[in-house]
């Protein structure tokens, strides 16, 4: 996924079953969401429904480039997704 600096970018995380009870997100190896709690509410927005969570980078900057990974959890177990996001000037 490529995004221009200053634009928003939305990443999606789907659970292995319904409902998603918790979700964790990482940027590279830094945890940015733990159990649906954002660590940086000025840079990111998190929205969750029964089957999906969206992480939005509000105004992407070069330092937001990297690998974003999510781990949704349900009563039936956890799964793991990963996506590389590149911010261009």
Secondary structure, 3 states (H helix, E strand, C coil): CEEECCCCEEEEEECCCCCCCEEEEEECCEEEEECCEECCCCCEEEEECCCEEEEEECCCCHHHCEEEEEEEEECCEECCEEEEEEEEC
